[in-house]
């Protein structure tokens, strides 16, 4: 296979002020270093961007209903096979991610949010 041309690589930041990632360490040290590295990367990407531009939404909100999405996953995972068990695990994993992002804790709250666009009252 031919070498990849240099112009196909992303240009590095000059100077790259991010801390080098440790190659060895305990779990907490490595995780903290990786999180710090990503924070520093974000800061470098945002450097020079005017504050009013940082809060702009580049993509309009999706009209997709989370409830319909969840129902589709459940249909795919309902026959009791090993694939369906994996499917249910995938559904639960994705729903947990959605719950965290939306600051909710139940499917009821998710449905209410999808239908009204507002959080459900506790």
N, C-alpha and C positions, 0 to 999 in steps of 0.2 A: 504494500500500500504506500502511496506517495505521502510525503510529509505534508502536514497541514500548513498552508501559507500563514505567515505571521499576521497579515492584515485580517485574518478570520478570527483572531483572538481579541477579547475585550482589552481595551487599553488600560493599563494600571493607573491608579491615582498617583499623582506626584505631588508631594511625597505621601506615601502610604503610612499613615500614622497609627494604624491598627497594631495592637499588641500581637506578637506571634503566638499561635496556639501551642500549648504544651503537648508534647508527644507522650508523656507518661504522667500519672498522678491518680489520685483517688477520684471516685465518681463526682463528688461535689466540686472538686477543683477543675476537672475537665468541663463539666456542665457550665459552671460559672464562667470559665474562660470562653467557651463557645458562645454563650449568651452575650457576654461583653463584646466579643468580636463582631457579632451580628448587629449589636447596637451601634458600634463604631462604624460599621459599614453603612448603616442607615443614615448616620450623621454625615458621612462623606457624600452620600448620594443627595442629601438635602442641602448641602452647603451651597450657598449662593442663590437658593430659591427664595423669592420674597415670601414673607410670612402669610400674606393673603392667598398665595397660590397653594400653600401647604394644606389648606383645608378644602380645596376644590375636589369635587368628585369627578373623576375622569370617565366613569361609566355610570349611566343611570341605574337606579335600583331595578332589580329583576322583578318581573311580574309573575314569576313562577311561584306557585303555592307550595309551601313546605309540606302541607298536609297531603296534597296529591302525590308529591314525591315520595313521602313516607308510605302511602298506600301502594304505590307501584313496587317499592322494595318488598313490602310484605307479600304481595301477590307472587313475586318471584321466589320468595323463600318459604312458601307454605306447604310443600308436599312431604315434609318429614325426612327427606334424604340428607346425606352428609352435606351436599351442596346447599340444601335449605338451611341447615344449622349454621353453616358458614355465612349464608346470606343474612340470617337473623343477627349473627354477631356483627356483621358489617353494618346492618341497619342501626343496631344499638350504638355502635362506635360513632357512626356519622351523626346520629341524633344527639349523643353526648356533646359532640363538637358544636352542633347548632345550638344546643341549650346553653353552653358556656358563652358562645358568641352573643346570643341574644339576652343573656342574663336571666334565663328562665330555668325551671326545674321539672316540668312535666309536659306530657303530650297535650293535655288540656290547654295549658298556657300557649303552647306552640300553635294549636288550632285557632285559638282566640286571636293570637297575633297575626296569623296568616289571613284570617277573615276580616279583621278590623284594622290591622296595621298598628294597633296599640297593645301594650302589655295588659294581661288580665289582672283584675284586682285580686289581691290575696284574701 
